[in-house]
């Protein structure tokens, strides 16, 4: 298992206490959110910017592939 930072553990405890659930439940929810983002972004086709989705997560913001970084990564990959 990877090492989890104390600040993150404290936040999970805080959220768990607020909603009266276990920290494990909070951890599982957060983990599933990031798995979803990773799975959706990985559906994009390498070299085709328009195949990557823009994902909006309430309270966390919008996740998308930045055009400039995409061009830079493709340039270095060739």
Secondary structure, DSSP 8 states (H G I E B T S, - for coil): -----HHHHHHHHHHHHHHT--HHHHHHHHHHHHHHHHHHHHTS-TT-GGGS--EEETTTEEE---HHHHHHHHHHH-
